[in-house]
């Protein structure tokens, strides 16, 4: 089930499913460890002998955020219970403390005995083996712990601090479902401790006057020792949970509005999704620099693994969105992380855990009996390319000085070594991590990376090195045109496989990844070959149903829905692939009319967002339901980039139009690229 309304602060991340159930609790890093292992954490209400968990079909749910903030504004109504709940969730902007403030309103016109229950099903560090849950009389809370991870669950209402009800027991052992079942009669058993496969439920009594409201706040503090979580608990009690949650809401609103960006030319849904995308991106970034692809543990049921890793390609492209949006402190952290994980030879491996350790991989180190590098070369090239974008924006010379050797020189020298007789990159894995060869996306990104390295070398006074990087980038561009362009079909191949005679076997499958031809500066967006390629991608990969959108490539098998009418539905529509056409429309625009061609793609993406603003990876081509992980950080980052590119081009065209000179417009645009 897709994740919705994530809240976090870079150390603690909480994700919810679409029924408003907490599913993932990551600490001390975003993406590591998941202390629920994706299991359902229940939330329920008892009133006057009636009970309903949040998954009960009687609930009407509105899962939203408070405007321009990372504090939720969830409204829940249940006619049978005669109650309306307003819940505000957030992770403190400074400390690893999660809050949920609940307002309960009577809808029946009579005084009510209401009790709210929170169920927690822990798997500390991803496993329930050896967990302990105990009632702590010193704080009137439940403490769950194992090794160096402690979680303290407590609550307060308008009159007191501490929980009114609790139950501690076992789950998924000997037929035991868990303590959540104990809550359904409104009374919990108060068992003091349990170990092993444990769970717990805490509750608060909230008398509600007829037609009135009552309030309470639950919190969970995370730390490495009991002393740490007890100190956090005292801090919450002394400062008041409500004040800390209000401070957090204000902080995120300030964060989201830090740059004086005028988005007024955009339709309201696009303006709202732009700000929401920036905030959601932030929830997926670890404070130590790693940019996580997604944190949705349900995907493990599909492939036995998750997306809670840092792919350097995804990270570089998300960093570019952050750079454009003015969040240079986050891009700096990412590049510091990059310098810490790059191999001494100058390349990146497949993906990394947020700690910087090498993550799981399916790229082999041997193919057909020969040793190979298990890499996607575009990941290395795009970090260099994005670093240049960062430097051109912020000109932070002191920061770049220490990164010049590890993130510019070594990668550039390695990219020059890792080439064949034609000057093209040697085989590596593609953008989609599915096939090994020489890919258009890889070649285009390496050209962009080498040009970025050449610009850095010129800045550092190494003119011979700069000339070599620039010359070899041009040689590679010529080889790309010579070997990948199919004159008969007027398209580029997506991949070339080297043959023993020195030639290449071309794979002419239409692939959205070929947007890279203009995206990283290899070719101009108005180059006739690029225009022909992008036109073919729209024609061949557009989903010809009421849903629309653009597929990754022809006959895409990943989460494949349509297996017969592949000419109509070549794959599932993806946010990023659809928005790449918007990027092309923007990059090539020489008039306001041409620029307007980008808007339908942007509006398509906004229409796919959940009520909360969350964007998934891909969608069902017939129903429009989300498929794959959500939120996908890359989806949100691409939307942010498209909006900022659109606004920058709009400004340049408007200035140029007011001066009435086409040459001046083109000069403005050359500066943008």
N, C-alpha and C positions, 0 to 999 in steps of 0.2 A: 504494500500500500504506500503511495507516495507520501513524502514528508511535507508538512505544512508548518507555517509560522515558527521557524527555528529562532531561538534566542541564545545569545552567548556574548562572551567578552574576550575571546582569544585564548582563554585558559579552560573555561567551562562552557560546553555547548549542550543545549537541550533541544531535541527534535520531537515533533508531534506528528501523528498521522492525521488523516482527514476526519477522524472521529473525535479529535481532540484528546487523544491518549498519548502520554509521554512514551516514546519508544526507545530513544537513545540518550544516554548520559555520558558524554565524553569528558575526561579529565585525567591528567593535568594538561594534556594537549588537545587541540581540536583534532579529532580523528583517532585519538589514542589516550586512554583505553576506553572501551565502551562497557560501562559498568552495569548495563542491563542486557547486553548481548541481543538487543532488539526485541526482547519480550515486552508484552503489553504491561503498562503501569496504569492501573485503573483509578478512576475518579467517580465517586457516587454520592447520591443524596438520599437520605431517609427522612420522611416526614409523616407523622401521624399514622404509622403502621405501613406506609407505602415506601418502596425502595426502587431506585433506577440507577444503574451504572451508565456511564456516559455513552456507551455503545447502544443503549436501549433505543429502539426506533421511534419512541415517543418524543425524543429530543429534537427540537429545531435549532440548528447550529449556525452561527455566523462567525467564521474564523477570520479575524482581521487584526491588523496592527493599529495602534494609535498613530495618527498622521505623522510621517517623517520621523519615526522612532522605532526602536527595537523593543518596545513594550507592547504586548498584545492588547487587544480590545475584543474579547470573545463574548458573544451573547448567546445564552442557552435558555430555551423556554420549554417547559414540559406541562402540557395541559392536564394530564392526570394528576400530577403532583400539585398543580396550581402554583407553580413557582417560576420566577425568572431569575437567572444568575448572570451577573456580569463579572468576568474574570480578566485579570490583568497579570500577565506573566512577563517576567524579565529576569535577566542575570545582571547582578550589580555591575556597574561600569568599572569598578576597581577590583572587587574581591570575588572569589569563586562561590557566590551564594545565589541560588535560584529562589525567586519569590513567586508565589501566586496569591494575589489578593482577590477575595471573593465577596461580592455583594449579593445578598439573597433578598428578593422582593416577593412578598405575598401577592397573589393574584385573585384570592378567593374572598377577601374581605373579612377574614377571621384570624385570630391569633394562632400561631403555628409553633410546633415543636420540631425544629429542623436540626438535622445532624449531617455534616459533610465528612466524607471519608476519602483518604488518600492511601492507595495501595502501592507498595514498592516491592518489586520482584528483582532483587539484585543478582548480578553475576560479576562480582568484583574482578577487575582486570580480565573480563571476558569469560569467566568460569565461576560456577556456583560452588565448586569444591573448596572447602575450608572457609567459607564465609561465616561470620558471626553477626547476629543482631541481638541487641540487648536494650532493655529499658534503663535509662540513665537518670536516677533520682535527683542528681545534682542540677540538671538542666530541665527536668521533666520532659525529656525528649527520647527518641530512639536513635541509637548509634549503631551503624553497620560498618564493619571493618574487615580488612584482610591485608596483611603485609603493610605496605606504606600508603594505603588508601583508606580514608575514614570519611563517612558520610553521616551527618547529623540532621535528623528530621524533627522539626519543631513547628510551633504555631502560636498565634496569639489572636485574641479577639479584642473588642473594645474595652474589656474589663480586666483581662488577666493574660499572663504569658504561660505557655505550656499546653500540652495536649490533654483532652478530657478522656479519650478512649484510646486503647491500643491493643493489638494482638500480635504476637510473634510466634511463628511456627515453621513448618516445612512445606515444600511444594514439590510436585512431580516425583514424589517418593511414596511407595506403598499406597497408591491411590489418592494421596492428598492433593487437592487442587490448589490450596493456598489459603491464607488467612482472609482473603477478600470475601470468601463465602461466609465467614463469620460476621461480616458487617451487615448482611442483608436483613437481619432482624433488628438492626439499630444498636446492638450491644456487642462489645468486643470482650474477649476473655481475659486479657491482661496477663498472659504468660510473660515471664520476665526475660527469658533468654532462649536462644536456639542457635545451633551451629550446623554447618554443612550446607545443604540445599535449602536455604531459609528464605522467608519473605516476612513482611510486616504490613500492618495497616494501622494508620492513626486516624483519629477522629476528633471533631470539635462539635459541641452543642451550641446552636445559635437560635435562641428564642426570637421569633419574628412577630412583631405586633401586626394587627390587621391592617393590610394595605401599606405597610411600612417596609423598611429595609434593615438588615443587620449585616455587619461586616466582620471579616476575619482574614488573616494572612497566614499562609503556610510558607515555610522556607526549608531549604536544604543547603547546608554548608559543606564544602568539600575541602579536604586537606590531607596532609601526609601523616599527621599524628592526632591523637585525641586532643592534645593541648591546642593545636591549631584550630580545630573545628569548634572547640569550646570557646576559644577566644573570639572567633567569628560570631558565634551565637551571642556572646555578651555584647559585642559591637552592635548587632542587630537590635537587641533588646534596649540598649542604651540610646541608640539613635532613632529607633522606631523603624519597623519594616516599611511603613507607608512613606516615610520621609526618604528612605534610601531608594525606594522604587520611583518616587517622584524625581529624585536627583538623577537617576539613571535615564528616565525618559527625557529630561532636559538635556542631558549630556549628548544623547544620540541625535536629538534634534539639532543641537549645535554642530555636531560632527557632520550631519547630512547637509547642512547649509553653510559649511565653512567657506566655500567658494562663491563669489557673487555672480553666479551664472544665470543668465536670462533665458529661461526655457519657455517664455510666453508665446513664441511663435508656434509651438507645438500644440496639438490637440490635448485636452486634459488627460485622457488615459495614458498618453505617451509621457507626459510630464510626471504623472504619478508613478508610473512603472520605472522611470529613470531613477528617481530618488529611492524607491523601494529596492531596485536592483543593487544600488550601491550598498545599502544597508545589509541586504542578504549576502552579498559578496563578503562583507566584513565578518559575518558569522562563520564563514568557511575558511578564514585565515587564522592560522596559529600565531600567537604572539612571538614565537621564535623564528618566524619568517616563512614557513611552509604554507603554500596555497593549496588547499585540498580540493580535489576534483568534485567530490560530493560526499555527504555523510548520511547515507540512507542504507541501513543495514539489511533491509528486505532484499536487496539485490543479491545477497549471499545465497538465497534459495535458487537463483538462476545459475550462477556460475561458481558457487563455493568460495567466493571472495567478494570484497567490497570495493568502493571507490575512495576510501579514506586514506588516499595517498597523494603525494605531490608528483604529478607528471610535469617535467620541466617545460614541455611545450604549453600545456594548459596554464602553468604558472606564468610563463613569459607573456602570453596573450592577456591573461587577467591583469598582470602587472602593467601592461600597456594601457588598459582601461583605467587603472588607478592613476597612472601618470597623467593621462589626459584629464582626469577628474580633479587633479590637484592633491591627491593623497600620496605624495612622494615619500612620506615616512614608511608607508607600507611597502612600496616598491623597493626602497632601500633595504628593508628587512629581508625581502625575497632575494635580492642580489647577494646579500651577505650569506644567506642560507645556501645559495647556489655556489658561492666560492668555497663553502665548507664541504660540499658533497662532490664536486667535480673530480673526476679521476686525474691522476697526475699527468697522464698523457694528453689531457685536454678535451675529453668528451664526457657526456653524461650517460649513465646507464638508464634502464627502463623507467623506474619510478622509485620514490623514496618515502619512508615513513616520516611523520612530522618531527621525529627526533634526528633525522638526517641519516638514519641507517638504511641500507639497501632493502627495498620492499620485495614482495613476491613478484615473480615474473614468469611468463610463458615463452620468452625468447631464448632459444637454445644457444649454447656456446659451440656447438658442432653441427654442421650441416653436410650431408653426403660424405661423411668421414673427414671433413676438413674443419679446422678451427675457424670460427668467425666471431665477430663482435656482436653481442646480443643487444643492439642499440637501434634507436630511431634517430638518425642523424639530424633531423629537423629540430629535435629538442635542444641540441647543442647550438645550432645556428641561431635559433630564435631567442635564446637568452642573450647572445651577443647583440642581436638586432634590437631587442627591447632595452638593453642597457644603454645603447646609443640614444634611443628615444628619451630615456630618462635624463641623460646628460644634456641633451639639446633643450630639454624643458627647464631643468633646474640649475644647470651649469655649476654643480657642486663639485668643484675640482678636488678638494680634500677627500671627499668620499670616493671619487673615481680613482685617485692615485693608487690606493691599496688593491684595487680590483683590476687594474690594467693588465698585470701579468697573468693572474689566474683566469680571468673571464674575458680577456681580449686576445692577448698574444698566444697563449697556449692553445685555446680553441681554434684560432685562425690558422696557426701552423699545422695543427692536427687536420683541419679540414683540407688544407692543401696537400697533405700527405695522403689522405684517404680518398684518392681519386684514381681513375683508370686512364688508359692511353688517350682517350678522347677529351680528358679534362672534366669528366662527369664524376659525381660521387660514386664510390663503390657501393654495392648493394647493402641496404639496411631495411628495417621494417618500416611500413608505411604509417601515415597519420592515424589510420584506424587500427593499427597493430594486428593486421590480419594476413599480410602477404609481404614477402621479402623480394626486393628488387631495387631498381633505380626509379624513383617516383618523381613526377612533376612537382609535387608539393615539396619534396626534399630538395630538389635542385633549386627551385625558386627561393626557398628559405636560406639555403647556403649562399646563394648570390647576395641576398639581403644581409646575411651575417658577415660575409667578406667585405662588402661595401661599408658596413658599420665599422668593422675592424680597421679598414683603410682610413676612415675619418678620424678614429681615435689615434692611429699611428701618426697622422699629420699633426694632430693637436699636440702630441708628445714629441714632436720634432724628429721622428724616425721616418724620414721621407723615402728612403729606399724600400723600407718595409711597406709603407703606405702604397707606393707605386706597384709593388708586387701583388699586394692584396687586390687592388683595383683592377690591374691587368688580368689577373686570373679570374676575377668575377666576370669580366667581359668575355673572356674565353669560354667560361662555363655557359654564359647566356647564349653565345653563338652555337655551342654544342647542343644546348636545349632546343634551339630553333632547328638545327640541322637534323637531329636524331629523333625528336619527339613530335614534330609537326607533320601531320598527314595531309598532303596537298589535296588528295582526292576527296577526303571527307571534310577538309577545312576545319580540323580539330586537332588538339594536342592529345597524345596518348596519356593515360594516367600513370603507366608504368612501362619501363623497358627492361627486358631481361637480357643480360649479356650472353652472346653466343661465342662458340669457340673460334669462329672466323673473325672476331672483332666487331661484328655487327650486333644489332639488337632486335629482339622479337618484341613487338609492341602490343600492349593490351589497350584496346581502344574503348573499353568500357567507360561510359560517361560517369564522371566522378566529381562531386561538388568540391572536392579538395583542390581542384585546378583553379579555383578562385585565387590561389596563391600567386598566379602569374603576375597579377598587378598588386596584390596586397602588401608585399614586402619590397616592392620597388624594382623587381626584375624587368617588367615591361610597363609602359604607360597604359592606363586604363582605356584609352581611346585607340590603342594600337589595333589595327584591323584583325590581327590574329586573336587578340584577347576578346575583342567584340564578338567575333565568330564563335569562340569557345564559350563565352558566357551565354550567348543566344542559344547554342546547342544544349547547354546544361539546363536552361529554363524549359526548353521544349521537351527534352527527354526525361527530366527528373521531377517535373512538376506533378503533384498528385491531382489526378483528374477526378476528384470527388468533391462533394460540398465542403469538405474540410480544407483542401488545398495544402499549400506548403511544399517544400522541396525536400526530396529524399537525399540520402548520402550518395548512393550510386545505384546503378541498374542492378536489379535482382538482389538487393541487400538482404542478407539472411538473418541479421541480428534482430531478434524479436519480430521476425517476419509474420505479417498478418495475411497478406494476399500472395498466393502462390501460383495462381493461374492467370489473372488479368494483369500481368506485370507490365504490359505496355501502358495501362491506365494507372496502375499503382506500382511503380518500380521499387518502392520501399515505404517506410513510414516517414512522415514529415518531421524534420528536425528544426529546432529554433535556429541553431547556428547556420545551417545550410541555407535556410530561407533568408536570413539576414545578410548573408554574403552577397546576395543579389542587390540588397539595399546599399551595401558598401560600394559595389561596382557602380550603381546608378549615381551615387554621390561623387565618387572619384572621377567619373567621366563628365559630370555635368558642367556645361558652359553657359547655361541659362537657367532661370528659375523654373521654366517649364520642364527642362530635363531633370532638375533636382527633385521636382515633385514626384517623379517616378519612383523615388525611394519610399515614399510614405505608405503605399499599400503593403509593402513587406513589413514595415515597422508596425502598422496597425494589425496585421495578421498575427504578429508575435504577441502584441498586447492583448489580443482577443483570446489567446491561449493561456494566459496567466490565470492562476487560481484566484479566488476572491481576495486572498491575502496578498497577491502579487507574486507568488512563487512561480517560477518557470521550470518545467521538467526538461528532460533530455529530448524526448520524442513523443509522438502522439499516435493514437489509433487512426488510420486513414479514413475510417467510416464513421466512428462515433466521436472522435476528438478527445477521447479519454487519455490521460497521461500514461505513458509507457516508459519503463526504465526509471532511473534515479531522479529524484527531485528534492531540493533544488539542485540543478546542475550549475556549478559556478561559471562554467564557460558560457552557458546560455545567457546568464545575466550580464557577464562581462561584454559579450558581443553586442547586446542591446545598448549598454552604456557607450561603447565605442561608436556605434552607429548614430546614436543621438548626438554625441559631441562632434562627430564628423559632419553630420547634417547641419548643425548650428554654425560650425565654422565655415562651411561652404556657403551657407545662406548669407552669413555676414560678408564674406568676400564678394559674392555675386551682387549683393545689394549695394555695397560700396562701389563696385565696378560699374554697375548699371547707372548709379547716380552721376558718375563721371562720364558715362556714355562711351567708354572706350573698351572694345573687346580685348585689346592688347593689355590694358590694365587689369582686366578680369583674369586673364591668363597668368599675368605676373603675380597677382594675389594667390592664385591657386598653386603656382609652383612653390610658393613659400609654405603652403599647407602640407605639401608632400615632402 
